[in-house]
Amino acid sequence: MPAQSLPDDSGVDVVDVAEASRFEVRLDGETVGFADYLRTDALVVYPHTVIDPAYNGRGLGSALARAVLDDARERGLPVLATCPFIAAWMARHPEYLALTYQNRSRVTD
């Protein structure tokens, strides 16, 4: 699947770089952060997110989090956020909590 761009009026784009299994956040064409993912037909896992420290405080992490979660929602996939940033962002934005993966296993010891 080719990279897909989700434009933002502020010069920020979040691009799904499927061949690298990550979303990149770009500011005026420069990659300044990313969120790795593992995606199956049943689940998406976000294990790691990075924003270049030189760009902290500009809302780029939030733009990235919103885009990756909107993508999961559009695909109908629950989200397992093992990345502390994505997990905390979801907790601060309750409209995304319904995406949270729930383990439905009935296996016991």
Backbone as CSV, one residue per row, in Angstrom:
resi,resn,N_x,N_y,N_z,CA_x,CA_y,CA_z,C_x,C_y,C_z
1,MET,0.848,-1.172,0.000,0.000,0.000,0.000,0.897,1.239,0.000
2,PRO,0.646,2.204,-0.870,1.470,3.410,-0.891,1.220,4.274,0.332
3,ALA,2.163,5.152,0.621,2.006,6.076,1.741,0.777,6.948,1.510
4,GLN,0.027,7.193,2.581,-1.148,8.039,2.516,-0.897,9.268,3.368
5,SER,-1.243,10.426,2.851,-1.023,11.667,3.568,-2.335,12.206,4.104
6,LEU,-2.316,12.670,5.340,-3.470,13.291,5.970,-3.098,14.740,6.237
7,PRO,-3.404,15.660,5.302,-2.926,17.037,5.444,-3.574,17.794,6.584
8,ASP,-2.850,18.757,7.107,-3.305,19.645,8.165,-2.962,21.059,7.714
9,ASP,-3.806,22.022,7.980,-3.599,23.398,7.517,-2.316,24.041,8.062
10,SER,-1.710,23.473,9.083,-0.536,24.083,9.705,0.781,23.658,9.076
11,GLY,0.758,22.959,7.952,1.993,22.455,7.354,2.393,21.114,7.914
12,VAL,1.530,20.519,8.739,1.790,19.219,9.337,1.052,18.150,8.541
13,ASP,1.778,17.115,8.160,1.187,15.949,7.509,1.530,14.726,8.344
14,VAL,0.574,13.826,8.454,0.836,12.521,9.049,0.654,11.504,7.940
15,VAL,1.704,10.730,7.707,1.760,9.823,6.569,1.917,8.390,7.064
16,ASP,1.085,7.490,6.541,1.217,6.066,6.829,2.245,5.499,5.862
17,VAL,3.405,5.135,6.381,4.467,4.532,5.578,4.394,3.028,5.847
18,ALA,3.461,2.393,5.148,3.137,0.991,5.430,4.347,0.065,5.291
19,GLU,5.222,0.320,4.312,6.377,-0.565,4.119,7.341,-0.507,5.304
20,ALA,7.262,0.536,6.117,8.090,0.652,7.323,7.284,0.376,8.587
21,SER,5.984,0.094,8.441,5.077,-0.153,9.574,5.142,0.986,10.590
22,ARG,5.005,2.188,10.057,4.985,3.342,10.944,4.283,4.520,10.275
23,PHE,3.750,5.383,11.114,3.243,6.669,10.677,4.344,7.684,10.939
24,GLU,4.541,8.593,10.000,5.502,9.669,10.195,4.753,10.988,10.262
25,VAL,5.192,11.856,11.153,4.665,13.216,11.199,5.717,14.093,10.542
26,ARG,5.250,14.876,9.582,6.153,15.724,8.807,5.721,17.176,8.936
27,LEU,6.688,18.029,9.117,6.462,19.465,9.204,7.138,20.104,8.004
28,ASP,6.338,20.684,7.149,6.849,21.280,5.905,7.739,20.299,5.143
29,GLY,7.324,19.031,5.097,8.033,18.003,4.338,9.143,17.295,5.072
30,GLU,9.537,17.776,6.248,10.616,17.162,7.024,10.028,16.214,8.066
31,THR,10.513,14.970,8.105,10.055,14.011,9.108,10.619,14.416,10.467
32,VAL,9.707,14.665,11.416,10.119,15.119,12.748,9.663,14.164,13.851
33,GLY,9.023,13.067,13.468,8.594,12.081,14.449,7.905,10.915,13.772
34,PHE,7.635,9.885,14.577,6.983,8.696,14.029,6.317,7.894,15.136
35,ALA,5.395,7.039,14.723,4.755,6.058,15.607,4.824,4.711,14.899
36,ASP,5.581,3.786,15.472,5.644,2.424,14.931,4.332,1.717,15.184
37,TYR,3.999,0.754,14.330,2.811,-0.060,14.570,3.003,-1.485,14.096
38,LEU,2.214,-2.362,14.674,2.055,-3.749,14.244,0.567,-3.893,13.965
39,ARG,0.207,-4.195,12.735,-1.203,-4.235,12.359,-1.560,-5.605,11.799
40,THR,-2.659,-6.164,12.311,-3.223,-7.389,11.768,-4.658,-7.079,11.337
41,ASP,-5.357,-8.090,10.887,-6.762,-7.908,10.526,-7.646,-7.725,11.748
42,ALA,-7.116,-8.024,12.948,-7.937,-7.993,14.155,-7.510,-6.956,15.186
43,LEU,-6.335,-6.308,14.991,-5.771,-5.487,16.054,-4.649,-4.618,15.496
44,VAL,-4.450,-3.453,16.107,-3.253,-2.653,15.822,-2.586,-2.339,17.160
45,VAL,-1.262,-2.511,17.181,-0.457,-2.250,18.372,0.451,-1.063,18.063
46,TYR,0.480,-0.102,18.990,1.397,1.037,18.880,2.433,0.899,19.998
47,PRO,3.632,0.352,19.675,4.630,0.116,20.718,5.569,1.280,21.004
48,HIS,5.716,2.213,20.045,6.779,3.213,20.216,6.447,4.468,19.411
49,THR,6.600,5.623,20.045,6.367,6.912,19.397,7.522,7.846,19.743
50,VAL,7.975,8.599,18.744,9.090,9.529,18.939,8.762,10.845,18.243
51,ILE,9.011,11.948,18.931,9.004,13.282,18.325,10.380,13.877,18.596
52,ASP,11.006,14.410,17.571,12.311,15.057,17.733,12.180,16.117,18.828
53,PRO,13.029,16.071,19.858,12.930,17.027,20.971,12.947,18.492,20.534
54,ALA,13.551,18.791,19.407,13.585,20.173,18.921,12.194,20.683,18.552
55,TYR,11.231,19.746,18.415,9.874,20.117,18.016,8.846,19.893,19.122
56,ASN,9.316,19.634,20.337,8.397,19.457,21.457,7.574,20.719,21.685
57,GLY,6.353,20.535,22.160,5.507,21.661,22.513,4.761,22.293,21.350
58,ARG,4.836,21.704,20.180,4.164,22.266,19.010,2.890,21.518,18.637
59,GLY,2.531,20.509,19.435,1.324,19.748,19.156,1.504,18.652,18.120
60,LEU,2.752,18.371,17.748,3.001,17.360,16.724,2.696,15.955,17.236
61,GLY,2.995,15.703,18.506,2.666,14.405,19.084,1.165,14.184,19.109
62,SER,0.429,15.222,19.436,-1.032,15.118,19.442,-1.579,14.899,18.038
63,ALA,-1.027,15.596,17.064,-1.464,15.403,15.677,-1.199,13.969,15.231
64,LEU,-0.042,13.440,15.624,0.319,12.067,15.288,-0.618,11.080,15.973
65,ALA,-0.839,11.260,17.263,-1.718,10.359,18.010,-3.136,10.360,17.426
66,ARG,-3.659,11.532,17.166,-5.013,11.639,16.609,-5.104,10.918,15.256
67,ALA,-4.103,11.109,14.414,-4.114,10.491,13.087,-4.035,8.966,13.162
68,VAL,-3.147,8.436,14.027,-3.024,6.976,14.088,-4.284,6.353,14.673
69,LEU,-4.893,7.024,15.631,-6.124,6.497,16.228,-7.309,6.640,15.285
70,ASP,-7.365,7.724,14.536,-8.417,7.872,13.528,-8.284,6.784,12.464
71,ASP,-7.039,6.458,12.097,-6.811,5.385,11.130,-7.328,4.049,11.672
72,ALA,-7.020,3.750,12.934,-7.507,2.503,13.541,-9.034,2.479,13.549
73,ARG,-9.633,3.595,13.890,-11.098,3.680,13.916,-11.675,3.417,12.527
74,GLU,-11.092,4.044,11.509,-11.569,3.855,10.133,-11.436,2.407,9.679
75,ARG,-10.410,1.720,10.159,-10.199,0.318,9.803,-11.027,-0.636,10.669
76,GLY,-11.653,-0.087,11.705,-12.430,-0.924,12.609,-11.575,-1.808,13.495
77,LEU,-10.364,-1.342,13.825,-9.427,-2.144,14.613,-9.310,-1.630,16.038
78,PRO,-9.358,-2.534,17.020,-9.056,-2.120,18.385,-7.566,-1.802,18.505
79,VAL,-7.235,-0.985,19.505,-5.873,-0.482,19.688,-5.288,-1.006,20.997
80,LEU,-4.118,-1.616,20.887,-3.329,-1.972,22.061,-2.174,-0.974,22.100
81,ALA,-2.269,-0.002,22.982,-1.276,1.069,23.069,-0.265,0.725,24.154
82,THR,0.805,0.054,23.758,1.874,-0.245,24.716,2.833,0.937,24.824
83,CYS,2.757,1.850,23.898,3.534,3.091,23.970,2.912,3.987,25.042
84,PRO,3.673,4.403,26.031,3.111,5.248,27.095,2.495,6.548,26.582
85,PHE,3.076,7.136,25.538,2.537,8.397,25.023,1.142,8.184,24.428
86,ILE,1.000,7.177,23.569,-0.296,6.924,22.941,-1.321,6.538,24.005
87,ALA,-0.942,5.708,24.965,-1.866,5.295,26.035,-2.327,6.511,26.841
88,ALA,-1.390,7.397,27.193,-1.742,8.589,27.969,-2.605,9.540,27.148
89,TRP,-2.315,9.658,25.870,-3.101,10.537,25.004,-4.536,10.036,24.925
90,MET,-4.701,8.723,24.790,-6.047,8.144,24.757,-6.784,8.413,26.071
91,ALA,-6.086,8.308,27.182,-6.710,8.545,28.489,-7.180,9.991,28.625
92,ARG,-6.456,10.928,28.019,-6.830,12.348,28.069,-7.909,12.712,27.048
93,HIS,-8.207,11.811,26.119,-9.190,12.057,25.067,-10.198,10.914,25.071
94,PRO,-11.175,10.975,25.966,-12.101,9.856,26.163,-12.867,9.443,24.915
95,GLU,-12.947,10.321,23.918,-13.632,9.938,22.693,-12.897,8.824,21.939
96,TYR,-11.664,8.515,22.346,-10.884,7.442,21.729,-10.816,6.181,22.591
97,LEU,-11.319,6.238,23.802,-11.202,5.085,24.706,-11.948,3.856,24.208
98,ALA,-12.984,4.043,23.413,-13.725,2.895,22.878,-12.847,2.042,21.955
99,LEU,-11.750,2.597,21.481,-10.837,1.842,20.622,-9.946,0.885,21.407
100,THR,-9.879,1.041,22.706,-8.959,0.264,23.533,-9.219,-1.230,23.402
101,TYR,-8.166,-1.964,23.111,-8.238,-3.418,22.990,-8.631,-4.026,24.327
102,GLN,-9.568,-4.953,24.274,-9.995,-5.701,25.462,-9.693,-7.169,25.246
103,ASN,-8.884,-7.743,26.094,-8.572,-9.171,25.991,-9.821,-9.964,26.368
104,ARG,-10.305,-10.746,25.432,-11.519,-11.514,25.662,-11.237,-13.008,25.856
105,SER,-9.986,-13.345,26.109,-9.620,-14.743,26.313,-10.277,-15.279,27.577
106,ARG,-10.723,-16.503,27.509,-11.323,-17.164,28.668,-10.412,-18.264,29.212
107,VAL,-9.161,-18.252,28.763,-8.198,-19.253,29.206,-7.802,-18.959,30.640
108,THR,-7.763,-20.003,31.449,-7.325,-19.873,32.845,-6.216,-20.887,33.099
109,ASP,-5.496,-20.662,34.174,-4.407,-21.598,34.545,-4.955,-22.862,35.104
